[in-house]
Amino acid sequence: MRINAPGPAADHILCPLTFEFMKIYPDVNVEIVSDAAIIDIVEQGFDAGVRFGNQLAHNMIAMPLGPALRYAIVASPDYLRKRGRPNSPRDLLQHDCIRRRFPGGTMVTWKFARDGDEVEITPKGRLTLSSAHQELQAALAGSGIAHLFEDYVREDVEHGRLVELLCDWKQKLPSWYLYYPSRRHTSAAVRAFLEYIRNQRSY
């Protein structure tokens, strides 16, 4: 069974599910490819993929893999001592933000919402990276303000290594979805995995 998924989805949702699934089904072989690019999973030889709910093709069957997602804005205590704390999303434009570029070349924008007010900014900063892991490492090193899924930063925030900012501006995002072609025979391994996921859902 081959599954294509963005790094954050693979790290925090897909891999934990798959590891437990493989204990129950020892004869199933699994390959997980981390890739943030939007691809044709059928053309690329994958049985399934993981993406946001709003990024799915119409000819796919999809099921949610977890609850709705939220981004966290974080920085190290050392960075905040030197540069101060932003009080609004627009204040971020005066800060050294850690930027991320998608595989296709476009820069990730940061979106915020509060009480009907929606703000989208293109962050500025000296450092541009290509993965969430790198962005987390940069934030911990005091290189700037990072924009990461809550799952990535929860432990570091709890232990004081990072400080979460603009908590009241969090925008709710679609959940991750596992999707697979509706017009192709689904293998026994994929069917078993889908059933396993259904039995694990608590959201």
FIDREN-682680 format. One record per residue: x, y, z of N, C-alpha, C in turn; residue in one letter; residue number from 1. Coordinates in Angstrom, 3 decimals, padded with zeros to 6 digits, always signed. Each point is the difference from the previous one (the first is absolute). Example, Ala and Ser with C-alpha at 12.3 -4.5 7.8 and 13.67 -1.06 7.14 Angstrom:
// residues 2
ATOM     n.c1     n.c2     n.c3    ca.c1    ca.c2    ca.c3     c.c1     c.c2     c.c3 residu num
ATOM +013.190 -005.690 +007.800 -000.890 +001.190 +000.000 +000.900 +001.200 +000.000      A   1
ATOM -000.350 +001.050 -000.720 +000.820 +001.190 +000.060 -000.770 +001.090 +000.730      S   2
//
This chain:
// residues 203
ATOM     n.c1     n.c2     n.c3    ca.c1    ca.c2    ca.c3     c.c1     c.c2     c.c3 residu num
ATOM +000.850 -001.180 +000.000 -000.850 +001.180 +000.000 +000.889 +001.234 +000.000      M   1
ATOM -000.150 +000.880 -000.991 +000.797 +001.217 -000.119 -000.896 +001.217 +000.231      R   2
ATOM +000.449 +000.891 +000.895 -000.783 +001.176 +000.349 +000.882 +001.229 -000.119      I   3
ATOM -000.529 +001.043 -000.621 +000.693 +001.273 -000.154 -000.624 +000.999 +000.974      N   4
ATOM +000.843 +000.691 +000.779 -000.537 +000.924 +001.005 +000.983 +001.120 +000.288      A   5
ATOM -000.478 +001.216 +000.289 +000.892 +001.068 +000.446 +000.677 -000.391 +001.316      P   6
ATOM +001.178 +000.557 +000.241 +000.756 -000.344 +001.192 -000.770 +000.126 +001.305      G   7
ATOM -000.691 +001.121 +000.258 -000.722 +000.126 +001.270 -001.070 -001.075 +000.188      P   8
ATOM -000.710 -000.335 -001.069 -001.028 -001.037 +000.106 +000.631 -001.357 +000.252      A   9
ATOM +001.106 -000.278 -000.685 +000.693 -001.275 +000.197 +000.544 -000.106 +001.419      A  10
ATOM +000.606 +001.074 +000.479 +000.641 -000.031 +001.319 -000.992 -000.215 +001.130      D  11
ATOM -001.111 +000.728 -000.027 -000.866 +000.057 +001.177 -001.278 -000.832 -000.091      H  12
ATOM -000.399 -000.377 -001.192 -001.246 -000.756 -000.150 +000.245 -001.348 -000.671      I  13
ATOM +000.554 +000.034 -001.205 +000.085 -001.206 -000.818 +000.964 -001.035 +000.573      L  14
ATOM +001.206 +000.416 +000.369 +000.978 -000.971 +000.496 -000.471 -000.709 +001.273      C  15
ATOM -000.485 +000.719 +001.028 -000.481 -000.723 +001.189 -001.104 -001.005 -000.317      P  16
ATOM -000.948 +000.380 -000.875 -001.047 -000.936 -000.385 +000.575 -001.217 -000.719      L  17
ATOM +000.927 +000.252 -000.924 +000.569 -001.075 -000.807 +000.811 -000.971 +000.844      T  18
ATOM +000.782 +000.507 +000.937 +000.831 -000.874 +000.822 -000.856 -000.982 +000.795      F  19
ATOM -001.102 +000.490 +000.555 -000.892 -000.885 +000.756 -000.731 -000.971 -000.927      E  20
ATOM -000.409 +000.499 -001.165 -000.674 -000.850 -000.990 +000.890 -001.175 -000.410      F  21
ATOM +001.287 +000.249 -000.184 +000.921 -001.045 -000.453 +000.235 -001.068 +001.066      M  22
ATOM -000.207 +000.349 +001.259 +000.082 -001.011 +001.058 -001.152 -000.994 -000.108      K  23
ATOM -001.154 +000.506 -000.430 -001.183 -000.854 -000.132 +000.040 -000.798 -001.300      I  24
ATOM +000.591 +000.586 -001.049 +000.080 -000.636 -001.320 +001.483 -000.166 -000.386      Y  25
ATOM +000.668 -001.012 +000.543 +001.447 -000.156 -000.231 +000.377 -000.338 -001.437      P  26
ATOM -000.966 -000.398 -000.821 +000.307 -000.359 -001.388 -000.068 +001.193 -000.948      D  27
ATOM -000.452 +001.140 +000.497 -000.160 +001.176 -000.856 +001.298 +000.807 -000.033      V  28
ATOM +000.449 +000.336 -001.201 +001.150 +000.881 -000.189 -000.501 +001.417 -000.280      N  29
ATOM +000.623 +000.982 +000.602 -000.449 +001.393 -000.141 +001.180 +000.885 -000.383      V  30
ATOM -000.244 +000.904 -000.945 +000.964 +001.041 -000.336 -000.698 +001.345 +000.123      E  31
ATOM +000.561 +000.892 +000.815 -000.529 +001.353 +000.161 +001.007 +000.970 -000.590      I  32
ATOM -000.447 +000.804 -000.953 +000.856 +000.992 -000.647 -000.461 +001.388 +000.433      V  33
ATOM +000.877 +000.745 +000.664 -000.330 +001.355 +000.442 +000.238 +000.975 -001.145      S  34
ATOM -001.059 +000.696 -000.386 +000.078 +000.901 -001.148 -001.109 +001.029 +000.129      D  35
ATOM +000.363 +001.268 +000.024 -000.998 +001.060 +000.141 -000.628 +000.407 -001.324      A  36
ATOM +000.569 -000.453 -001.112 -000.520 +000.386 -001.315 -001.335 -000.707 -000.278      A  37
ATOM -000.872 +000.685 -000.708 -001.264 -000.603 -000.424 +000.284 -000.856 -001.233      I  38
ATOM -000.242 -001.299 +000.103 +000.313 -000.916 -001.095 -001.217 -000.830 -000.365      I  39
ATOM +000.088 -000.685 -001.144 -000.991 -000.986 -000.403 +000.449 -001.339 +000.588      D  40
ATOM -000.664 -000.437 +001.067 +000.474 -001.204 +000.688 -000.114 -001.240 -000.880      I  41
ATOM -001.001 -000.059 -000.886 -000.149 -001.153 -000.886 +001.161 -000.043 -000.990      V  42
ATOM +000.277 +001.132 -000.603 +001.084 +000.072 -000.985 +001.353 -000.315 +000.630      E  43
ATOM +000.178 +000.388 +001.268 +001.276 -000.210 +000.686 +000.083 -001.351 +000.710      Q  44
ATOM -001.022 -000.815 -000.135 +000.055 -001.357 +000.539 -000.297 -000.140 +001.483      G  45
ATOM -000.779 +000.919 +000.560 -000.372 -000.084 +001.415 -001.397 -000.584 +000.148      F  46
ATOM -000.205 -000.712 +001.095 -001.330 -000.531 +000.312 -000.888 +001.070 +000.634      D  47
ATOM +000.622 +000.930 +000.725 -000.765 +001.026 +000.707 +000.907 +001.199 +000.249      A  48
ATOM -000.633 +001.098 +000.383 +000.742 +001.209 +000.330 -000.632 +000.686 +001.190      G  49
ATOM +000.689 +000.980 +000.549 -000.534 +000.801 +001.097 +000.151 +001.470 -000.375      V  50
ATOM -001.087 +000.757 +000.127 +000.022 +001.435 -000.268 -001.082 +000.669 +000.847      R  51
ATOM -000.014 +001.324 -000.017 -001.104 +000.723 +000.612 -001.286 -000.334 -000.734      F  52
ATOM -001.117 +000.111 +000.713 -001.283 -000.296 -000.606 -000.332 +000.851 -001.202      G  53
ATOM +000.520 +001.232 -000.045 -000.318 +000.890 -001.118 +000.964 -000.145 -001.173      N  54
ATOM +000.886 -001.002 +000.034 +000.971 -000.184 -001.078 -000.235 -001.295 -000.773      Q  55
ATOM -001.163 -000.615 +000.149 -000.225 -001.318 -000.573 -000.675 +000.079 -001.365      L  56
ATOM +000.401 -000.870 -000.898 -000.639 -000.094 -001.313 -001.400 -000.578 +000.152      A  57
ATOM -000.869 +000.322 -000.952 -001.407 -000.400 +000.110 -000.204 -001.500 -000.179      H  58
ATOM +000.931 -000.677 -000.651 -000.192 -001.430 -000.256 +000.629 -000.873 +001.085      N  59
ATOM +000.204 +000.582 +001.185 +000.610 -000.729 +001.100 -001.001 -000.231 +001.132      M  60
ATOM +000.166 -001.113 +000.687 -000.733 -000.269 +001.229 +000.908 +000.412 +001.153      I  61
ATOM -000.537 +000.703 +000.984 +000.834 +000.525 +001.074 -000.630 -000.259 +001.363      A  62
ATOM +000.865 -000.171 +000.988 -000.457 -000.141 +001.378 +000.930 +000.788 +000.916      M  63
ATOM -000.552 +000.681 +001.011 +000.845 +000.815 +000.879 +000.941 -000.856 +000.828      P  64
ATOM +001.208 +000.517 +000.200 +001.012 -000.710 +000.781 +000.159 +000.570 +001.405      L  65
ATOM -000.613 +001.113 +000.274 +000.162 +000.605 +001.313 -000.887 +001.211 +000.140      G  66
ATOM +000.094 +000.688 +001.131 -000.820 +001.191 +000.219 +000.484 +001.169 -000.846      P  67
ATOM -000.754 +001.091 +000.040 +000.403 +001.213 -000.704 +001.358 +000.465 +000.498      A  68
ATOM +000.741 +000.667 -000.859 +001.373 +000.406 +000.292 +000.090 +001.491 +000.307      L  69
ATOM +001.047 +000.373 +000.699 +000.285 +001.402 +000.246 +001.505 +000.215 -000.069      R  70
ATOM +000.379 +001.166 -000.505 +001.401 +000.401 +000.024 +000.279 +000.754 +001.293      Y  71
ATOM +001.236 -000.110 +000.470 +000.460 +000.785 +001.141 +001.143 +000.902 -000.457      A  72
ATOM +000.021 +001.217 +000.514 +001.091 +000.935 -000.255 +000.895 -000.034 +001.241      I  73
ATOM +001.272 -000.342 -000.193 +000.878 -000.204 +001.144 +001.361 +000.661 -000.215      V  74
ATOM +000.650 +000.286 +001.113 +001.371 +000.515 -000.024 +000.671 -000.408 +001.297      A  75
ATOM +001.313 +000.009 -000.001 +000.745 -000.340 +001.207 -000.027 +001.171 +000.979      S  76
ATOM +000.121 -000.281 +001.298 +000.085 +001.095 +000.976 +001.144 +000.964 -000.313      P  77
ATOM +001.124 -000.531 -000.502 +001.151 +000.844 -000.315 -000.331 +000.985 -001.120      D  78
ATOM -000.690 -000.493 -001.044 -000.391 +000.900 -001.090 -000.915 +001.111 +000.521      Y  79
ATOM -000.968 -000.355 +000.832 -000.961 +000.986 +000.489 +000.659 +001.021 +000.921      L  80
ATOM +001.013 -000.412 +000.755 +000.724 +000.958 +000.838 +000.705 +001.050 -000.856      R  81
ATOM +000.503 -000.426 -001.140 +000.753 +000.904 -000.865 -000.904 +000.862 -000.877      K  82
ATOM -001.113 -000.583 -000.474 -000.804 +000.681 -001.028 -001.383 +000.434 +000.473      R  83
ATOM -000.414 -000.444 +001.162 -001.334 +000.357 +000.459 -001.054 -000.966 -000.514      G  84
ATOM -001.217 +000.213 +000.477 -001.104 -000.925 -000.275 -001.021 +000.667 -000.918      R  85
ATOM -000.372 -000.639 -001.128 -001.045 +000.577 -000.859 -001.368 -000.083 +000.676      P  86
ATOM -000.793 +001.039 -000.164 -001.334 +000.035 +000.613 -001.119 -000.251 -000.996      N  87
ATOM +000.323 +000.002 -001.286 -001.000 -000.252 -001.037 +000.708 -000.651 -001.188      S  88
ATOM -000.751 -000.663 -000.891 +000.641 -000.605 -001.171 +000.808 +000.992 -000.825      P  89
ATOM -000.488 +001.222 -000.132 +000.711 +000.992 -000.814 +001.346 +000.397 +000.623      R  90
ATOM +000.109 -000.141 +001.333 +001.277 +000.283 +000.659 +001.094 -000.955 -000.473      D  91
ATOM -000.397 -001.172 -000.494 +000.987 -000.987 -000.448 +000.837 +000.530 -001.160      L  92
ATOM -000.548 +000.943 -000.745 +000.733 +000.553 -001.147 +001.227 +000.790 +000.443      L  93
ATOM +000.066 +000.333 +001.282 +001.170 +000.710 +000.532 +000.984 -000.964 +000.663      Q  94
ATOM -000.276 -001.285 -000.116 +000.833 -001.010 +000.658 +000.729 -000.866 -001.021      H  95
ATOM +000.973 -000.745 +000.510 +000.754 -000.952 -000.813 -000.753 -001.323 +000.028      D  96
ATOM -000.802 -000.248 -001.003 -000.796 -001.227 -000.062 +000.756 -001.080 -000.778      C  97
ATOM -000.233 -001.227 +000.390 +000.607 -001.142 -000.684 -000.954 -000.424 -001.104      I  98
ATOM +000.393 +000.198 -001.223 -000.892 -000.235 -001.131 +000.155 -001.430 -000.513      R  99
ATOM -001.050 -000.480 -000.673 +000.075 -001.322 -000.609 -000.492 +000.071 -001.437      R 100
ATOM +000.715 -000.711 -000.869 -000.362 -000.025 -001.416 -000.554 -001.375 -000.363      R 101
ATOM -001.132 -000.009 -000.704 -000.572 -001.249 -000.488 +000.878 -000.601 -001.093      F 102
ATOM -000.125 -001.319 -000.247 +000.801 -000.635 -001.062 -000.179 +000.663 -001.366      P 103
ATOM -001.192 +000.547 -000.256 -000.240 +000.643 -001.284 +000.628 +001.379 -000.135      G 104
ATOM +000.530 +000.526 +001.090 +000.691 +001.281 -000.055 -000.709 +001.147 +000.698      G 105
ATOM -001.289 -000.145 +000.298 -000.726 +001.093 +000.653 +000.324 +000.050 +001.487      T 106
ATOM -000.084 +001.198 +000.559 +000.285 +000.204 +001.410 -001.267 -000.200 +000.826      M 107
ATOM +000.143 -000.635 +001.145 -001.143 -000.216 +000.893 -000.433 +001.330 +000.604      V 108
ATOM -001.283 +000.298 -000.085 -000.550 +001.178 +000.664 -000.579 -000.418 +001.350      T 109
ATOM -000.117 +000.947 +000.906 -000.515 -000.271 +001.336 -001.388 +000.631 +000.114      W 110
ATOM -000.979 -000.801 +000.412 -001.387 +000.467 +000.073 -000.481 -000.006 +001.447      K 111
ATOM -000.789 +001.022 +000.335 -000.493 +000.171 +001.360 -001.481 +000.393 -000.048      F 112
ATOM -000.708 -000.301 +001.083 -001.404 +000.398 +000.094 -000.373 +000.219 +001.466      A 113
ATOM -000.787 +001.076 +000.229 -000.503 +000.287 +001.348 -001.230 +000.877 -000.104      R 114
ATOM -001.094 -000.461 +000.585 -001.237 +000.789 +000.045 -000.402 +000.532 -001.373      D 115
ATOM +000.102 -000.833 -001.011 -000.389 +000.399 -001.342 +001.055 +000.761 -000.767      G 116
ATOM +001.085 +000.374 +000.651 +001.092 +000.708 -000.660 +001.020 -001.013 -000.510      D 117
ATOM +000.244 -000.032 -001.291 +000.960 -000.933 -000.584 +001.195 +000.772 -000.547      E 118
ATOM +001.181 -000.496 +000.300 +001.240 +000.641 -000.424 +000.890 -001.051 -000.659      V 119
ATOM +000.589 +000.361 -001.126 +000.970 -000.877 -000.659 +001.250 +000.814 -000.291      E 120
ATOM +001.146 -000.515 +000.433 +001.248 +000.714 -000.235 +001.002 -000.895 -000.717      I 121
ATOM +000.876 +000.625 -000.740 +001.162 -000.696 -000.561 +001.169 +000.367 +000.899      T 122
ATOM +000.464 -000.944 +000.822 +001.004 +000.338 +001.001 +001.322 +000.436 -000.629      P 123
ATOM +000.722 +000.836 +000.730 +001.315 +000.450 -000.428 +001.048 -000.579 +000.943      K 124
ATOM +001.154 -000.294 -000.532 +001.057 -000.545 +000.845 +001.205 -000.407 -000.819      G 125
ATOM +001.110 -000.201 +000.676 +001.248 -000.324 -000.676 +000.125 -001.483 -000.324      R 126
ATOM -000.794 -000.849 +000.691 +000.154 -001.447 -000.125 -001.222 -000.612 -000.677      L 127
ATOM +000.235 -000.749 -001.060 -001.067 -000.713 -000.708 +000.348 -001.485 -000.019      T 128
ATOM -000.960 -000.842 +000.389 +000.232 -001.440 +000.122 -001.056 -000.767 -000.792      L 129
ATOM +000.139 -001.333 -000.002 -000.915 -000.810 -000.805 -000.722 -001.077 +000.794      S 130
ATOM +000.184 -000.026 +001.331 -000.694 -001.031 +000.782 -000.344 +000.531 +001.384      S 131
ATOM -001.020 -000.620 +000.595 -000.419 +000.396 +001.345 +001.072 -000.331 +001.031      A 132
ATOM +000.691 -001.125 -000.165 +001.058 -000.366 +000.934 +001.096 +001.064 +000.035      H 133
ATOM +000.388 +000.473 -001.189 +001.019 +001.044 -000.062 -000.492 +001.283 +000.652      Q 134
ATOM -001.258 +000.313 -000.227 -000.573 +001.222 +000.575 -000.018 -000.071 +001.523      E 135
ATOM -000.336 -001.170 +000.539 +000.008 -000.184 +001.448 +001.413 +000.164 +000.558      L 136
ATOM +000.976 -000.605 -000.657 +001.386 +000.122 +000.449 +000.453 +001.467 -000.004      Q 137
ATOM -000.404 +000.734 -001.021 +000.377 +001.409 -000.100 -000.638 +000.817 +001.118      A 138
ATOM -001.260 -000.281 +000.302 -000.675 +000.725 +001.083 +000.676 -000.282 +001.335      A 139
ATOM +000.341 -001.248 +000.243 +000.667 -000.365 +001.253 +001.372 +000.666 +000.109      L 140
ATOM +000.650 +000.221 -001.141 +001.318 +000.642 -000.016 -000.087 +001.521 +000.117      A 141
ATOM -001.232 +000.538 +000.055 -000.170 +001.443 +000.130 +000.131 +000.761 -001.297      G 142
ATOM -000.174 -000.707 -001.131 +000.200 +000.632 -001.310 -001.176 +000.840 -000.463      S 143
ATOM -001.122 -000.071 +000.704 -001.143 +000.794 -000.410 -001.304 -000.590 +000.492      G 144
ATOM -001.106 +000.548 -000.519 -001.350 -000.451 +000.358 -000.447 -001.035 -001.021      I 145
ATOM -000.541 -001.110 +000.494 -000.392 -001.110 -000.864 -001.516 -000.191 -000.013      A 146
ATOM -000.464 -000.610 -001.065 -001.424 -000.257 -000.273 -000.120 -001.509 -000.219      H 147
ATOM -000.435 -000.719 +001.041 +000.026 -001.462 -000.022 -001.292 -000.580 +000.550      L 148
ATOM -000.324 -001.215 -000.429 -001.158 -000.667 +000.574 +000.196 -000.181 +001.506      F 149
ATOM -001.095 +000.072 +000.733 +000.054 -000.135 +001.456 +000.708 -001.284 +000.431      E 150
ATOM -000.214 -001.086 -000.744 +000.618 -001.274 +000.369 +001.519 +000.096 +000.045      D 151
ATOM +000.579 +000.805 -000.872 +001.449 +000.118 -000.056 +000.576 +000.712 +001.220      Y 152
ATOM -000.733 +000.945 +000.555 +000.569 +000.881 +001.019 -000.524 -000.251 +001.408      V 153
ATOM -000.991 -000.876 +000.143 -000.675 -000.156 +001.295 +000.993 -000.297 +001.130      R 154
ATOM +000.874 -000.966 -000.200 +000.933 -000.395 +001.059 +000.991 +001.120 +000.319      E 155
ATOM +000.485 +000.681 -001.028 +000.959 +001.078 +000.233 -000.641 +001.186 +000.707      D 156
ATOM -001.265 +000.277 -000.293 -000.710 +001.083 +000.697 -000.216 -000.391 +001.457      V 157
ATOM -000.408 -001.254 +000.233 -000.254 -000.455 +001.369 +001.253 +000.064 +000.860      E 158
ATOM +001.171 -000.214 -000.604 +001.255 +000.000 +000.754 +000.718 +001.354 -000.034      H 159
ATOM -000.642 +000.998 -000.601 +000.560 +001.343 +000.023 +001.099 +000.270 -001.001      G 160
ATOM +000.252 -000.953 -000.893 +001.029 +000.218 -001.025 -000.491 +000.956 -001.082      R 161
ATOM -001.319 +000.033 -000.185 -000.632 +000.932 -000.925 -001.167 +000.680 +000.694      L 162
ATOM -000.337 +001.186 -000.479 -001.142 +000.751 +000.519 -001.011 +000.148 -001.128      V 163
ATOM -001.249 -000.344 +000.271 -001.029 +000.164 -001.033 -000.518 +001.432 +000.014      E 164
ATOM -000.184 +000.549 -001.203 -000.415 +001.386 -000.184 -001.347 +000.066 -000.713      L 165
ATOM -000.707 +001.095 +000.183 -001.245 +000.275 -000.733 -000.991 -001.163 +000.097      L 166
ATOM -000.139 -000.544 +001.204 -000.856 -001.181 +000.192 -001.457 +000.262 -000.369      C 167
ATOM -000.451 +001.255 +000.165 -001.399 +000.316 -000.289 -000.244 +000.268 -001.490      D 168
ATOM +001.017 -000.179 -000.827 -000.139 +000.199 -001.440 +000.070 -001.318 -000.780      W 169
ATOM -000.122 -001.128 +000.675 +000.138 -001.279 -000.685 -001.169 -000.243 -000.951      K 170
ATOM +000.333 -000.432 -001.200 -001.028 -000.325 -000.985 -000.167 -001.516 -000.078      Q 171
ATOM -001.240 -000.444 +000.059 -000.298 -001.429 -000.097 +000.127 -000.444 -001.456      K 172
ATOM +000.692 -001.109 -000.212 +000.258 -000.511 -001.348 -000.685 -001.343 -000.194      L 173
ATOM -000.147 -000.442 -001.260 -000.552 -001.340 -000.219 +000.915 -001.056 +000.606      P 174
ATOM -000.567 -001.153 +000.294 +000.815 -001.102 +000.502 +000.771 -000.644 -001.154      S 175
ATOM +000.962 -000.850 +000.350 +000.628 -000.836 -001.014 -000.989 -001.070 -000.443      W 176
ATOM +000.031 -000.332 -001.280 -000.847 -001.060 -000.538 +000.858 -001.035 -000.703      Y 177
ATOM -000.315 -001.258 +000.237 +000.564 -001.077 -000.813 -000.926 -000.175 -001.199      L 178
ATOM +000.565 +000.000 -001.212 -000.847 -000.124 -001.182 +000.554 -001.075 -000.937      Y 179
ATOM -000.896 -000.564 -000.787 +000.375 -001.059 -000.929 -000.959 +000.023 -001.184      Y 180
ATOM +000.401 -000.557 -001.135 -000.824 +000.108 -001.215 -001.330 -000.736 +000.124      P 181
ATOM -001.040 +000.631 -000.502 -001.333 -000.627 +000.038 -000.212 -000.968 -001.158      S 182
ATOM +000.833 +000.113 -001.032 -000.217 -000.801 -001.212 +001.044 -001.097 -000.168      R 183
ATOM +000.668 -000.376 +001.073 +001.006 -001.035 -000.112 -000.203 -001.024 +001.099      R 184
ATOM +000.305 -001.246 -000.300 -000.136 -001.058 +000.993 +000.882 +000.304 +001.209      H 185
ATOM -000.575 -000.102 +001.183 +000.746 +000.242 +001.226 +000.540 -001.316 +000.528      T 186
ATOM +001.287 -000.048 +000.280 +000.631 -001.242 +000.455 -000.494 -000.388 +001.385      S 187
ATOM +000.219 -001.278 +000.345 -000.402 -000.499 +001.315 +000.734 +000.761 +001.106      A 188
ATOM +001.277 +000.356 -000.237 +000.765 +000.736 +001.010 -000.600 +001.377 +000.247      A 189
ATOM -000.365 +000.691 -001.082 -000.598 +001.332 +000.155 -001.351 -000.108 +000.687      V 190
ATOM -000.803 -000.974 -000.371 -001.311 -000.175 +000.642 +000.165 -000.254 +001.497      R 191
ATOM +000.993 -000.813 +000.364 +000.247 -000.284 +001.416 +000.459 +001.263 +000.732      A 192
ATOM +000.823 +000.801 -000.665 +000.488 +001.236 +000.613 -001.143 +000.995 +000.205      F 193
ATOM -000.877 +000.107 -000.982 -001.151 +000.893 +000.120 -000.896 -000.427 +001.168      L 194
ATOM -000.210 -001.279 +000.132 -000.836 -000.500 +001.094 +000.677 +000.256 +001.341      E 195
ATOM +001.308 -000.163 +000.043 +000.741 +000.266 +001.234 -000.154 +001.467 +000.402      Y 196
ATOM +000.130 +000.913 -000.966 -000.135 +001.431 +000.288 -001.401 +000.312 +000.522      I 197
ATOM -001.013 -000.570 -000.635 -001.386 +000.241 +000.455 -000.172 -000.423 +001.454      R 198
ATOM +000.622 -001.097 +000.369 -000.145 -000.501 +001.376 +000.786 +000.827 +001.000      N 199
ATOM +000.996 +000.767 -000.476 +000.827 +000.807 +000.900 -000.540 +001.389 +000.219      Q 200
ATOM -000.919 +000.441 -000.839 -000.428 +001.390 +000.055 -000.763 +000.302 +001.270      R 201
ATOM +000.371 +001.105 +000.634 -000.692 +000.458 +001.204 -000.339 +001.482 -000.101      S 202
ATOM -000.199 +000.499 -001.231 -000.243 +001.424 -000.232 -001.222 +000.165 -000.876      Y 203
//
